[in-house]
Amino acid sequence: MSTYDFPQDLRDAQLALHRTRAAYDEYAKNLPWSAEPLPGWEADAQPQSGYRSAKPDSPGYTPEQREQVATYRAELLELSATVSTHPYWAQLGEGVVAARMALKHAHEAQSGTEAG
């Protein structure tokens, strides 16, 4: 596997993107299934198994939850743009895809134990 000399600001932005995405995913686990209030439902039983998928009523997001989701999404968008438009990519020519994939794991090699 090739090694790349990623600039520190690019590494920092990618790590911040990993961390922000992980924080958003963790936060989203406890959100209602719908951002808007919606009634629950139960589907018909599936053939061969009898399994019925269902959702309880959703109260929708609270104003605080909406604000937090918007904050996470704005930060994720900004960090994604910072990483994907960094001037470093222009100097690579060929192999940009492999380098971008390597960047996603650069923090693992740097710390050894840190999982972003």
Secondary structure, DSSP 8 states (H G I E B T S, - for coil): -------HHHHHHHHHHHHHHHHHHHHHTTS-S-SS-B--EE----TTT----EE--B----HHHHHHHHHHHHHHHHHHHHHHT-GGGGGT-TTHHHHHHHHHTHHHHHHSS---
